[in-house]
Amino acid sequence: MEGILPSGKPLKGKRANSVEVEGAAAACETCHRRSGMGSLEGNIVVTPITGRFLFANENNRPIALVDPRAPKNVSRAHSPYTQASLAKAIRKGINVGNRLLSPLMPHYDLSNAEVKAVMAYLRQLSADLSPGVGEDTLHFATVVTPGVDPKKQEAMLGMMQKAFTQRNASQEDYSGRMRMPIDLLPRTLRNWQLTVWELKGAPDTWAGQLAEKYRKEPVFAVISGLSNTTWQPVHAFCQQEKIPCMLPSTTLPATETAFYSLYYSRGVALEADVLAKYLRDQGKNAPHRIVQVYRDDEVGRTAAKALTEALRDSGIQVESRVLSGQDEPDLNVAMKDIANEDGLMLWLRPADLSAVSKIMPTLPATRTFASGFLEEENYASMPKAWQPQIRIVYPYELGEKRQKNIVALKKWLQSWNLPLVDETFQSEVFFNLLFLTDLSSQMLDNLYRDYMVERAEDMLSLGSNVSAYPHLSSARGQRFASKGAYIARFAENGKLVAETNWIVP
Ligand code: HEC
């Protein structure tokens, strides 16, 4: 995993071209991955090396698709490895069938004892299917945190349930007739089952609730999810239990990356970085000061902190002000002494925006910005009088390109009689459901959680983008699929249009 020998010294390997690799770069995990299930490096197939694959014989040979992009993508048959033949592969790059392995596979001068230790490790690696995989059921959960919009919650659950029903029905219909070579492979006929983990109360009690729910029903992965406050406790739980946590819809993903959690974006922290880049790029024309107004909650604090940090040493002074008061927010503190030439960033949700606009019909600063993530889809709460002036930091695609991406979503919703409540949000759920279907058909019966995350990393950019994001991509170690935002303005017809190119900070 780390390229450290039992002695504590770094592992050293030599490529066929005599180039030496050492430590982490030499670690078997670099190519064969954490799960041991292999990968694709460029166009070279790195074969699976877990015990199930190395020591299999005719009768118990498992099958893995190494990668959809590889020319020969089904794992190859070979006689079972022994300690001696494994040593030969590791030391000399010669496989059990006496074939010279690809020059990518380094040669390692390991002792017999070390080879034996590697062999023991590989024998237990991904030996059993992960928790959540039942005899004929594959269990998934989705997470809903308290205080979310009930319409969105209903929309998400409706979509997930329909997609699961659809997927399970298509498995039943499968007639065994061969359409493509892949149909020859044994299929996993497990039914997908969805359980909804609805959290209650304060975030610091969620860990306990999640543990209790998980104890009752272990799941293979957490799919989607909805939150408009912190996601950190779910993130930590998934990491601790080693559960893939796939693409939740949250304005506040965890800021540190962890192996098991994949996100659409960094949420409001990304918006802060985009705005900072936009302002910095204005050079002399940038405002000398930007006032940011936020609610003193998890999301507001995170956003404000991110913008302050992103503008450090930029010459733009950042002043942070908390908005207090509910129906009639107190603007005496939040909006005092704002000059026309200042910048103003409103990290406010729709209810706050509309309450503020009632007391403050015109904006005090020419350059005023609002957060796209915190706003509602249709901008109904955005007062008409503000529209010509205000700019939105907008993390989704706009216009025709956006419509092209989401055609499939709209058709699918129609065909299942499901409502379109929130386009960007539902497109996230839809993308995730299709992605899950793709992933599972790639994984075949190799239902290991680590493998799922690895495949997700490799495959995210490959499928068609049916989300409202312009482009989703991922690579080894990356955990945020969309990496930028537009600065957008309202056109005369009230529609948002891009004012800048896609800004990637
Ligand atoms: C730089 C990438 C890389 C690293 C690091 C690496 N391997 Fe490999 N390994 C490969 C590739 C590529 C193949 C497949 C070569 C082929 O089929 O021609 C392979 C094949 C193997 C095979 C033969 C599998 C079979 O199906 O016959 C074994 C065993 C193996 N590696 C073990 C290891 C071990 C143990 C380590 C760490 C000590 C390691 N490898 C590190 C790239 C790597």
Boltz pocket constraint, residues with backbone or C-beta under 6 A from the ligand:
constraints:
  - pocket:
      binder: B
      contacts: [[A, 25], [A, 26], [A, 27], [A, 28], [A, 29], [A, 30], [A, 31], [A, 32], [A, 44], [A, 45], [A, 46], [A, 47], [A, 48], [A, 49], [A, 76], [A, 78], [A, 86], [A, 89], [A, 90], [A, 95], [A, 96], [A, 100], [A, 101], [A, 102], [A, 104], [A, 105], [A, 106], [A, 108], [A, 118]]
      max_distance: 6.0
